[in-house]
Amino acid sequence: MTRQAREQFIATLAMLLTLAVGGAFVGGLSGGLLVPIAAVLVMAYAKGRLVILDFMELRPSRSLLRSALLAWPAALLSLALARAVAVTLIG
């Protein structure tokens, strides 16, 4: 592993840990409100994107697999947001 690759790995890992702690903090203080839940879902997508692009080494790739792997968490998190909106509106 080169020095540049190691530095990129450490930076990505630090970003993932920051997003995880931030998501836990915001989620814990959300109180069931919609905006914090949406923020947590955005942070979850950012974490998934970092894992897919950096740890699976798909950042330089332009393949269909990369697009499918990025669409999968987006679809799941969109469903989670739709559920949160429905629960908020229904009561």
N, C-alpha and C positions, 0 to 999 in steps of 0.2 A: 504494500500500500504506500503510495507516494505521500509526501507531506501535504500536498494540496487536497488529495482525496481524504486524508485523515481530518484535515481542517473542515472540509465540507461535511463529512460524517458527523463531527462533533457539533457543528452549527445546526445541522438538521435535527440531531438528537436534542439539542437544547431547545429548539423551536417546538418539537413535539412535547417535551416535558412542560414547557411554558403553557402551551395550549391545553394540555391535560389538567394542569393545576388551575389555570384560569377557568376552564370549563367546569371543573368541580366547584370552584368558588362561586361562580355565577349561578350554576345550577342549584347549589345549596341555598343561595339567598334569593332565588327567583320567586318563591312563594306561589308558584303556579301561574305567574303572569306570562303573557304571550311573548313579549319582547325579549326577556332573558332566555326563554326557551328557544326562540329563533336564533339568538346569539350563540347559544350552546350548540345548536345544530350546525351553524356556520363554522364554528370551531371544529366540530367533528368532521366536517367535510374537508377542512384544511388539513387536519391530521391524516385523514385517509389519502388525500392527494399527495402529501409528502411521502407517505409510506409507499404508495404506488410508484411515484416518479423516482424517488431517490433510493429506497431500500430494495426495490425490485429492478432498479437500474433501467427504467423505461423512459427517463427524461430525454435522451437523444432520439428515441424511437418515434416513428410516426405511423405505427401499425394500427390495425383495427383492434388488436388486443388492448392497447393502451387506451383507446377511446372507450371500449367496452368496460374496462376496469374503472375508468373515471366516471362513467355513466351509472354504474351499479350503486355506489354510495350516494350519488346525487338522487337517484330514484328512491332509495330507501329513506333518505333523510327528507325528501319531499313528502313521502307518505307520512312520516312522523310529524312533520309540520302540519299537514292536512288534518291529522288526528288531533293535534293540539288546538288547532283553530276550531275544529268541530266541538271539542270538549268545552272550549271557552264560550262558544256561541250557544251551545245547548244548555250549559249551566253546570 
